[in-house]
Amino acid sequence: MNFNNPVLFKELKLRFRSFKGFNGILFFLLAMCIFVFGYIFLTVNISGTSYFRPSQSFVLFAFLSYIQLGLVLFTAPGLTAGSISSEREKQTLPILLTTSQSSFQIISGKMLSSVAFLLLLIVAGLPVYSLVFLFGGISPWSFVKVFFFLFVTLLAIGSIGVMFSTLIRRTIVSMIVTYGTMLFLSVVTGFLFIIVIQMKAFNQMGTVITTPSYLGQFLASINPAVLFATFLSPDMGYGISELTKVDFPIWAGYLIFYGLLTVGALFIAVKRLRVNMKRLK
């Protein structure tokens, strides 16, 4: 692997020197500060105390974790779904393909520049995020787990966006398909999990449920919201295992699925980038 990637360096310069990008960071941090300090102010006033309880700090940590997850799920498709299709629409993709850069360098450069910008957003919010440690109730390990799986989710959604941007010629269509995939993984899978568990309970009504539901475990394992819920409340993870009768950690299934999804999406994008050139040969 060649780490001297001109495409990545060019994209990073364009993205990080943009005044629009830093405006986005500014408004994101302002929104986080308003939410955090507003929550602390309202909680203290409503409770009638002059201090912030650790249990309230945990609720704040949970809200901030889901805000960061929503940032990744709804921003990553918009940043990556037009990475290749926009070059095709501006008719600059053929020029890019005639350079000495490999397909992997082009795809990885486009994706990593968008991932780096989102990582900057997440890291910029760390000082506000770390306020929960001042009041207790949160372990550093929970903090590390949340950010590690945020990074895994970010890579997966980014690779899906680049793949659809390579396969689909129009940026709007690519963005719609990427957002649809994201909604399926984050919303529809949770709805299907509830249906699968309810159908299993209905079919075995009046008897002790002992047969495992591998489909239910799989649907719970690939849902980001369910994964974060198990981090925030370990009892929920145990409850899902009791419902599905499958003793397999949700976080392990999440890592396996999204790791394979990232590798597969990048492989397809790299292989399909020069498909028209190969046909002409």
N, C-alpha and C positions, 0 to 999 in steps of 0.2 A: 504493500500500500504506500502510495506517494503522498506525504503530508504537505508537500508544496502544491497547494491547490489554488491556482489563480482565480477560478470561478468563485470559490469560497471567499477569498480575500476581497474580490470585487464586490460581491453581494454584501459582505459585512460593512465595507466602507460606505456603500450606498445606503444601507439600512440604518447604520448607527450615526451617520452624519446628517441624517434627515431631521429637520426640525419637527416634522410631524411625529416621528417616533418618540422623541423626548417629550412632546406634548402628551402623548398617550401614557407614558410613564408617570408624568406629573399628575394627570387627572386620576390615574389608578391609585396612586399613593394618597391623594387627597380623599378619594372615596373610602379607602381603607381607614384612614385616620378619623374621618367623620363617623364611620361605623363603629370603630373600637371605642373612641372616647364618648360617643353618644350612648353606646351600650353601657359603659361603666357609669356614666352620669345618671342615666335613667334607672339602672339597677340599684344604685346607692340611694337615690331619692325615693324609689318605690318601697324598698326594704326599710327605710327609715334609719339606716345605720351609717356610720362614717367609714366603713371598711368594705372591702370586696372579698367575698367568701371564695375558697378554692373551688367549690362546686360551680359557682358562677363563672369562674375562670375556665373551667372545663367546657361549659356551654359556649363561651366565647371562642375557645380553641376549635370546637366542632364547627361553629359557623365560619370561622376563617378558613378552615380546611376545605369546606365545601365551596367557599368563594374561590379559592385557588384552583380547585378541581373544575369549577365552572369556567374559570378563565382559560384553562388548558383546553377544555372540550369545545368551547365556542370560539376561541381565537386561533388555535392551531389550524383548523381547516381553512380559514380565511387567509392565513399567511402562506400556506403551502399549496392550496388547490390551483393557484394560477402561476406557479413557478415555471413550468414548462410551456403550458398553453399560452401564456402571455407572450413568451418569446416567439411562439409560432404565429400568433396574431400580429405581432409587430414585424414579422418576417425577418427576425434576427436569428432564429434557430438554425437555419442552414449555415450561416456564417460561424456560429458557435460550434457546429458539428465538423466544420472543416479545419478547426484548430487541432493542435496535437493533444488536446485533453481527451482522456478516455471517457466512456459513457458513465462509468462509476464516479469519476471525479466531477462530472457535470451534475449528476443526480445528487450525490452526497453534498456538493457545495451548495446547491439550491436548498436542500432540506436543512442542513446544519446551520445556515445563516438564519433561517426562520426559527429554528429551535434555540439558537443562541439569543435571539431577541426575547423570546418568551422566558428563557432562563434568567435574563436580565430583569424582566418584570418580577419574577418570583423572588430573586435574590434581593432586589430593591425593596421588596416588602418585608424582608426578614426583620429589620429593626422594629417595625410595627407589630409583626407577628410574635416576636419574642417578648412582648409585654406580658403575655400570659404567664411567663415564668416568674414575674415579680410577685404574683399573688398565689403561686403554688397550685397544686392539683394536677399538674402535667409533668410527666417524666420526659427527659431528653430523648429516650429511646422512641417514644411515640412521635416526637417531633421528627426524628431521623426517618422513621418508617414512612410517614406521610410524604416527605419530600422525595424519598427514593422512588416511591410508586408514582408520584407525580411526574418524575422524570421518565419512568418507563411508559406511562400513558402518553406523555408528550411525544416521545419517539415513535410510538405506534401510530398515533393520529397524524403526525407529520409525514410518516412514510406512506400512509394511505392517501393523503392529499397529493403527494408527489406522484404516486402511482396513477391516480385518476387524472392528474394533470398531464401525464404522458400519454395515457390511453385515449383521452377525450380531447378533441381539437378546440372546443369552445370553453373559455374560462368560466362563464356563468354556469354551464351545464356541469363542468367538473366540480365547481363549488357546491352546487345543489346535491350532487351524488355523494360528495364527501360529508356534507352535513347530514344527509340521510343515513349514511353508514354510522356516523357518530351517534345520531339519535337512536338508531337500532341497538347499538352496543350499550348505551347508557340508560335508555328508557324502555324499549320494547322487550329487551331480555329480562328486565325486572318484572314486567307485566306477564311474560310467558312463564317465568318461574312461579308466580302466584297461581297461574292457571294449572300448571303441571302438578303442584302440590295439592291444590283443591281437587283435581280429578283423581289423584291417587287416594286421597282421603275419602272421596265419594265412592270409589270402586271397592274400597276395603272397609266400608262403614260397618260398625259393629264388631270388628275384629281388630286385633293388635297389628299395627302396621310394622312388618318386618322386612319386606322386600325393598332393596335399595332403589333409589331413583337417581340413576347416573345423569339423566338429562337435566333434572332439577339442580343437581350439584354443578353441572357444567354451566348452566345458565347463571347461577349465582356467582360462579367463579370468574366469569368474564364481564360482570357488571361493575363498573368503577364505583358507583354509589354504594353498592352492597359491600365491596371491599373496604371502603373507608368507614362504613358503619361498623364492621367487625374490628377495625383498629380502635375506634372510639369506644366501642362496647364489646369486649371479648365474649360476653354472654350471648350476644347475637350470633357469633360464629358457632358456638356450641349448639344454639337453638337450630341453626340451619343444618348442622350435622345430624341432629336428632330427627329433623323433618325428612331429610333425604336418606338417612341411614347409610351414609357414605362417610367414612372416616378419612378424609383427605383435606389438608388445609386449603382454604380458599386462596390464600396469598400464593401458594405454590402453583395452583391451577392458573391463576392470573398471570404469573411470570411466564409460565410455559406457553400459554395461548398468545399473549401479546409479544413475547419474544419471537415466536414462529411467525406471527403476523407481520412484524417489522421486517424480518429477514425476507419473507416471501414477497411483500410489497416492493421492497427495494430491488429484489431480483427481477421481478416482472418489469419494473420501471427501467432498469438498466438494459434488459433484453429488448424492450419495445422502443427504446429511444431512437435507434438507427434502423428500424425495420424497413422504412421506405427506401433508404439508401441501399440496403442489401437486395431489395427487389430489383432496383435498377441495374445492379451488377449482374 
